[in-house]
Amino acid sequence: MKRLISLMLALFMLIAIIPTTSASADMYSDRPLTVTLPAGEIVVGIDIAPGMYYVIGANDGQDGLLEGPALSRYGYGSVSISSRFTQRGIRMQRGDRFVLSGISYATFEGQQFWDGQVADELLRPGTWTVGNRIPAGVYTIRGCLTGIGNFIVHTAAGGLRHNLILRAHGNVYRNIVLAEGDRVQIAGGLSAVLFYDDTPAPPPPSSLPFTDVRSGDWFYPAVRYVYEQGIMQGTTPTTFAPQATLTRAQVVAVLFRMHYGRTANTGDSRAHSFSDVPDNWAAPYIAWAYQNNIVAGVGGDRFAPNDQMNREQLAAVMYRYARDRGDDLSVPPDVVNTFPHTSSWAVEYMRWAAHNRFFISQWESARGNASRAATAHFVYRFLTA
């Protein structure tokens, strides 16, 4: 009987951590792979998503520095950034702050280790303490490069937490808990282990009622700002729908509320020249944007109020609004447009957006639809940066 109970307990422990062979397609889909950032302060989670990055400097003949307390995890106070070589394996955790100096900009390219996804950490054979090189949390792990070996974790008190076998490009283990002070040992013939941080984010503050916006999401600060300022509301009382898109009418309504700090009322003008805009909720917003040369329609006396707003259109609308407000729209000549598929008429607008970091990722198609999260981030950066 004791032997049977022992076998049942062993089976239960084996089932508790089930290795799988593939990740879901959208597991890390909210992590932009490449971002170009100008010199200055870089806040991880706002300016760039968490992850591991290659970093290469601007091709302007200058060498720069990337500095920040987080680099002490690797025993550095700073790292050199240049167009002549690529810095590899720079880990950026949420909340880290860095300063890029001595160079006009740098490109941060997420290290795509597995299924095109950006890993949070790569550890070579050896022993590592959780809380030093890798933070406490919940992880998906996978062997990489070559070989087969053991992934062993002991608690700070010396107890065994995990003892797993990993094969390079083979099995995947999910829900691996690593606590502060745990000792992680990678042994055997395995070259390295990849870590993907699946730590659940804490629930959002009570001032933000949306169940689909977590405090760990890259767009959380932006959504909280536009919601508290009355610039954007949820799609329902409890959902924001961050990945949904906005129509052209909804975007000009966002601009109106951003400008006046209120919604439109019966006293606002509804005069415009668009044949496809009925006298409904959107009319005063579209009329205001039209009268202030912020929008010009899509041709043929049409505004297309229900069409989706793409990234280059959003940049154009925001640029014209800034111009009407009298903002400085100058962009240094060395700032390049990195957004693919940019229309010729939109290059100026996308360079302006890239220079001001209005989009969290600068390598997505300019003609791709702007999500509600991306629009919130654009407005947040526009008003606070």
C-alpha positions as CSV (number, residue, x, y, z in Angstrom):
1,M,0.0,0.0,0.0
2,K,2.8,2.5,0.9
3,R,4.4,1.8,-2.5
4,L,1.1,2.4,-4.3
5,I,0.6,5.7,-2.5
6,S,4.2,6.8,-3.3
7,L,3.6,5.9,-7.0
8,M,0.4,7.9,-7.0
9,L,2.1,11.0,-5.4
10,A,4.9,10.8,-8.0
11,L,2.3,10.7,-10.8
12,F,0.5,13.7,-9.4
13,M,3.8,15.7,-9.2
14,L,4.6,14.7,-12.8
15,I,1.2,15.9,-14.0
16,A,1.5,19.2,-12.1
17,I,4.2,20.4,-14.5
18,I,3.4,19.1,-18.0
19,P,5.9,19.7,-20.8
20,T,4.4,20.7,-24.1
21,T,6.0,21.0,-27.5
22,S,4.6,24.3,-28.8
23,A,3.4,27.7,-27.6
24,S,0.1,29.3,-28.5
25,A,0.4,31.7,-31.4
26,D,-0.5,34.8,-29.5
27,M,1.4,34.0,-26.3
28,Y,3.7,37.0,-26.6
29,S,2.0,38.8,-29.4
30,D,2.0,42.1,-27.5
31,R,5.8,42.4,-27.4
32,P,7.1,44.6,-30.2
33,L,10.3,43.0,-31.6
34,T,12.2,46.1,-32.7
35,V,12.1,49.7,-31.4
36,T,14.3,52.7,-32.4
37,L,14.7,55.2,-29.6
38,P,16.4,58.6,-29.5
39,A,19.0,59.6,-26.9
40,G,17.5,60.3,-23.5
41,E,15.8,58.4,-20.8
42,I,14.3,55.0,-21.6
43,V,11.6,53.5,-19.3
44,V,10.9,49.8,-19.8
45,G,7.2,49.2,-20.0
46,I,6.5,52.6,-21.5
47,D,9.2,53.3,-24.2
48,I,10.1,49.7,-24.8
49,A,8.6,46.3,-23.9
50,P,10.4,44.0,-21.4
51,G,12.7,41.4,-23.0
52,M,16.2,40.7,-24.2
53,Y,17.7,42.9,-26.9
54,Y,20.5,43.3,-29.4
55,V,21.4,47.0,-29.4
56,I,23.1,48.8,-32.3
57,G,23.8,52.6,-32.5
58,A,23.0,55.2,-35.2
59,N,25.1,55.1,-38.3
60,D,26.5,58.6,-37.7
61,G,30.1,57.8,-36.7
62,Q,29.5,58.5,-33.0
63,D,29.8,56.1,-30.1
64,G,27.4,56.3,-27.2
65,L,26.7,54.8,-23.8
66,L,23.7,53.0,-22.3
67,E,23.7,53.5,-18.6
68,G,21.4,52.4,-15.8
69,P,21.4,50.6,-12.4
70,A,19.8,47.5,-14.0
71,L,23.1,46.8,-15.9
72,S,24.6,45.9,-12.5
73,R,22.9,42.5,-13.0
74,Y,25.7,41.8,-15.5
75,G,28.4,43.5,-13.6
76,Y,28.4,46.7,-15.7
77,G,27.9,50.3,-14.9
78,S,27.4,51.1,-18.6
79,V,27.8,49.5,-22.0
80,S,29.1,51.1,-25.2
81,I,26.7,51.6,-28.1
82,S,27.9,52.0,-31.7
83,S,27.0,51.3,-35.3
84,R,30.3,49.3,-35.6
85,F,29.2,46.4,-33.4
86,T,26.1,45.0,-31.7
87,Q,25.6,44.6,-28.0
88,R,23.9,41.3,-27.3
89,G,21.8,40.0,-24.5
90,I,20.7,43.3,-22.9
91,R,17.9,42.3,-20.5
92,M,15.3,44.9,-19.8
93,Q,12.8,44.3,-17.0
94,R,9.6,46.2,-16.5
95,G,10.3,49.4,-14.5
96,D,14.0,49.5,-15.4
97,R,15.4,53.0,-16.4
98,F,18.2,53.5,-18.8
99,V,19.9,56.6,-20.2
100,L,21.2,56.6,-23.8
101,S,23.7,59.3,-24.5
102,G,26.5,60.4,-26.9
103,I,24.6,59.1,-29.9
104,S,21.5,60.4,-31.7
105,Y,19.5,57.1,-31.5
106,A,19.8,53.3,-31.1
107,T,17.9,50.4,-32.4
108,F,16.8,47.7,-29.9
109,E,16.0,44.4,-31.6
110,G,14.3,41.7,-29.6
111,Q,16.2,38.4,-29.5
112,Q,13.9,35.9,-31.3
113,F,14.9,32.6,-29.8
114,W,11.8,30.5,-30.2
115,D,8.8,30.7,-32.6
116,G,9.8,34.3,-33.4
117,Q,9.2,35.3,-29.8
118,V,11.3,37.5,-27.5
119,A,12.8,35.6,-24.6
120,D,13.1,37.4,-21.2
121,E,16.4,35.7,-20.2
122,L,18.9,33.2,-21.5
123,L,21.1,31.4,-18.9
124,R,24.2,29.3,-19.7
125,P,25.3,26.3,-17.6
126,G,26.2,27.3,-14.0
127,T,24.4,28.2,-10.8
128,W,22.3,31.4,-10.6
129,T,20.5,33.0,-7.7
130,V,16.9,34.2,-8.2
131,G,16.6,37.9,-7.5
132,N,20.1,38.6,-9.0
133,R,20.3,37.6,-12.7
134,I,16.7,36.6,-13.0
135,P,13.8,38.0,-10.9
136,A,11.3,35.9,-8.9
137,G,8.2,34.9,-10.9
138,V,6.5,32.3,-12.9
139,Y,8.2,31.1,-16.2
140,T,7.9,29.0,-19.2
141,I,11.4,27.4,-19.9
142,R,12.9,25.7,-22.9
143,G,16.4,24.3,-23.7
144,C,18.2,26.0,-26.7
145,L,21.3,25.7,-28.9
146,T,22.5,22.2,-28.3
147,G,22.5,19.2,-26.0
148,I,20.5,17.7,-23.2
149,G,20.8,18.5,-19.5
150,N,19.2,19.1,-16.1
151,F,17.4,22.2,-14.8
152,I,17.6,22.0,-11.0
153,V,16.2,24.5,-8.6
154,H,16.8,24.5,-4.8
155,T,15.0,26.7,-2.4
156,A,17.0,29.2,-0.2
157,A,16.6,26.7,2.6
158,G,18.1,23.9,0.6
159,G,15.0,22.0,-0.4
160,L,14.5,20.7,-3.9
161,R,11.9,22.7,-5.9
162,H,12.4,21.4,-9.5
163,N,14.5,18.8,-11.2
164,L,13.7,18.7,-14.9
165,I,15.3,17.3,-18.0
166,L,15.6,19.7,-20.9
167,R,16.5,19.1,-24.5
168,A,17.7,21.8,-26.9
169,H,14.7,22.8,-29.1
170,G,12.7,20.1,-27.5
171,N,10.3,20.0,-24.5
172,V,8.8,23.0,-22.9
173,Y,7.8,23.4,-19.3
174,R,5.3,25.9,-18.1
175,N,4.3,27.4,-14.7
176,I,7.8,27.0,-13.3
177,V,7.8,29.0,-10.0
178,L,11.0,30.7,-9.0
179,A,11.1,32.4,-5.6
180,E,13.5,35.0,-4.2
181,G,16.7,33.3,-3.1
182,D,16.2,30.1,-5.1
183,R,19.4,28.6,-6.6
184,V,19.0,27.7,-10.3
185,Q,21.5,25.1,-11.6
186,I,21.9,24.3,-15.3
187,A,24.0,21.1,-15.7
188,G,24.8,18.3,-18.1
189,G,25.4,18.9,-21.8
190,L,22.7,21.6,-22.4
191,S,24.1,24.8,-23.8
192,A,21.5,27.2,-22.5
193,V,18.0,27.7,-21.1
194,L,15.4,30.3,-22.3
195,F,13.1,31.9,-19.9
196,Y,9.7,33.5,-20.8
197,D,8.2,35.5,-18.0
198,D,4.6,34.5,-17.4
199,T,4.3,36.1,-13.9
200,P,0.6,37.2,-13.5
201,A,0.3,41.0,-13.2
202,P,-1.3,42.4,-10.1
203,P,-4.9,43.5,-10.5
204,P,-5.4,47.0,-11.7
205,P,-6.2,49.7,-9.2
206,S,-9.8,50.3,-8.3
207,S,-9.7,53.6,-10.2
208,L,-9.5,51.7,-13.5
209,P,-12.5,49.4,-13.9
210,F,-11.3,47.5,-16.9
211,T,-10.8,43.7,-16.5
212,D,-8.8,43.5,-19.8
213,V,-6.2,46.1,-18.8
214,R,-3.6,44.8,-16.3
215,S,-1.1,46.9,-14.5
216,G,1.7,44.9,-16.1
217,D,0.6,45.6,-19.7
218,W,2.8,48.0,-21.7
219,F,-0.3,50.2,-22.5
220,Y,-1.5,50.4,-18.9
221,P,-0.1,53.8,-18.0
222,A,-1.5,55.3,-21.2
223,V,-5.0,53.8,-20.8
224,R,-5.1,54.9,-17.2
225,Y,-4.2,58.4,-18.2
226,V,-6.7,58.8,-21.1
227,Y,-9.4,57.3,-19.0
228,E,-8.8,59.5,-16.0
229,Q,-8.6,62.6,-18.2
230,G,-11.9,61.8,-19.9
231,I,-10.3,61.4,-23.3
232,M,-11.2,57.8,-23.9
233,Q,-13.8,55.6,-22.3
234,G,-14.3,51.8,-22.3
235,T,-16.2,49.9,-24.8
236,T,-18.3,48.7,-21.9
237,P,-18.2,49.7,-18.2
238,T,-15.7,46.9,-17.5
239,T,-13.8,46.5,-20.7
240,F,-11.4,48.8,-22.7
241,A,-10.8,46.4,-25.6
242,P,-7.1,47.4,-26.1
243,Q,-6.6,45.4,-29.2
244,A,-9.8,46.6,-31.0
245,T,-9.5,49.3,-33.6
246,L,-11.0,52.8,-33.8
247,T,-13.0,54.3,-36.6
248,R,-12.1,57.7,-38.1
249,A,-15.1,59.3,-36.4
250,Q,-14.0,57.9,-33.0
251,V,-10.4,59.2,-33.4
252,V,-11.6,62.8,-34.1
253,A,-13.9,62.5,-31.0
254,V,-10.8,61.5,-29.0
255,L,-9.0,64.7,-30.3
256,F,-12.0,66.9,-29.5
257,R,-12.1,65.6,-25.9
258,M,-8.4,66.0,-25.6
259,H,-8.6,69.6,-26.8
260,Y,-11.7,70.8,-24.9
261,G,-11.7,68.4,-21.9
262,R,-15.3,67.5,-22.6
263,T,-17.7,65.8,-24.9
264,A,-19.6,67.7,-27.7
265,N,-23.0,69.2,-26.9
266,T,-25.9,70.8,-28.9
267,G,-24.1,74.1,-28.9
268,D,-21.2,72.9,-31.0
269,S,-21.1,73.5,-34.7
270,R,-22.1,70.7,-37.1
271,A,-21.1,72.5,-40.3
272,H,-19.0,70.4,-42.7
273,S,-18.9,69.4,-46.4
274,F,-19.0,65.6,-46.1
275,S,-21.9,63.9,-47.8
276,D,-21.5,60.6,-45.8
277,V,-21.6,62.1,-42.3
278,P,-25.2,62.1,-40.9
279,D,-26.4,64.4,-38.2
280,N,-25.6,62.0,-35.4
281,W,-23.2,61.8,-32.4
282,A,-20.1,62.1,-34.6
283,A,-21.1,65.2,-36.6
284,P,-19.9,67.9,-34.2
285,Y,-16.5,66.1,-33.7
286,I,-16.0,65.8,-37.5
287,A,-17.1,69.4,-38.1
288,W,-14.6,70.7,-35.5
289,A,-11.8,68.7,-37.0
290,Y,-12.7,69.8,-40.6
291,Q,-13.0,73.5,-39.6
292,N,-9.6,73.4,-38.0
293,N,-7.9,71.7,-41.0
294,I,-7.2,68.5,-39.0
295,V,-9.0,66.2,-41.4
296,A,-9.7,66.6,-45.1
297,G,-11.7,63.5,-45.9
298,V,-10.9,60.7,-48.3
299,G,-11.9,62.4,-51.5
300,G,-15.2,62.8,-53.3
301,D,-16.7,64.9,-50.5
302,R,-16.5,61.8,-48.3
303,F,-15.1,61.4,-44.8
304,A,-15.7,57.6,-44.4
305,P,-16.6,57.9,-40.6
306,N,-16.9,54.2,-40.1
307,D,-13.6,53.2,-41.8
308,Q,-10.8,52.0,-39.5
309,M,-8.0,54.5,-38.7
310,N,-4.6,53.2,-39.6
311,R,-1.2,54.3,-38.1
312,E,-0.2,56.7,-40.8
313,Q,-3.6,58.3,-40.8
314,L,-3.5,58.7,-37.0
315,A,0.0,60.3,-37.2
316,A,-1.3,62.7,-39.9
317,V,-4.3,63.7,-37.8
318,M,-2.2,64.2,-34.7
319,Y,0.4,66.1,-36.7
320,R,-2.2,68.6,-38.1
321,Y,-3.6,69.0,-34.6
322,A,-0.2,69.8,-33.2
323,R,0.4,72.2,-36.1
324,D,-2.9,74.0,-35.4
325,R,-1.8,74.2,-31.8
326,G,1.5,75.9,-32.7
327,D,3.7,73.0,-31.6
328,D,7.3,72.7,-32.8
329,L,7.2,70.0,-35.5
330,S,10.8,70.0,-36.4
331,V,12.5,66.6,-36.7
332,P,16.4,66.1,-36.9
333,P,17.5,65.2,-40.4
334,D,19.1,61.9,-39.2
335,V,15.7,60.5,-38.0
336,V,14.6,57.9,-40.5
337,N,11.2,56.5,-41.1
338,T,11.3,52.8,-40.0
339,F,7.7,52.0,-40.6
340,P,7.2,49.7,-43.6
341,H,4.6,50.3,-46.2
342,T,4.4,54.1,-45.5
343,S,2.6,56.0,-48.2
344,S,4.6,58.8,-49.8
345,W,2.3,61.5,-48.4
346,A,2.7,60.2,-44.9
347,V,6.6,60.0,-44.6
348,E,6.8,63.4,-42.9
349,Y,4.1,62.4,-40.3
350,M,5.7,59.0,-39.6
351,R,9.2,60.6,-39.1
352,W,7.6,63.0,-36.6
353,A,5.9,60.1,-34.8
354,A,9.2,58.1,-34.7
355,H,11.2,61.0,-33.4
356,N,8.7,61.5,-30.5
357,R,8.2,57.8,-29.8
358,F,4.4,58.1,-30.3
359,F,4.2,54.4,-31.3
360,I,5.6,51.8,-29.0
361,S,6.9,49.8,-32.0
362,Q,8.4,51.5,-35.0
363,W,8.7,48.5,-37.3
364,E,5.0,47.8,-37.8
365,S,3.2,48.6,-41.1
366,A,2.2,52.2,-41.4
367,R,-1.0,51.1,-43.1
368,G,-1.9,48.6,-40.3
369,N,-4.9,49.6,-38.2
370,A,-4.2,51.6,-35.0
371,S,-5.5,49.7,-32.0
372,R,-7.2,51.4,-29.1
373,A,-4.1,50.7,-27.0
374,A,-1.8,52.3,-29.6
375,T,-4.0,55.3,-29.9
376,A,-4.1,55.7,-26.1
377,H,-0.3,55.5,-26.0
378,F,0.1,58.1,-28.8
379,V,-2.2,60.5,-27.0
380,Y,-0.4,59.8,-23.7
381,R,3.0,60.5,-25.1
382,F,1.7,63.5,-27.0
383,L,0.4,65.2,-23.9
384,T,3.0,64.1,-21.3
385,A,6.4,63.6,-23.0
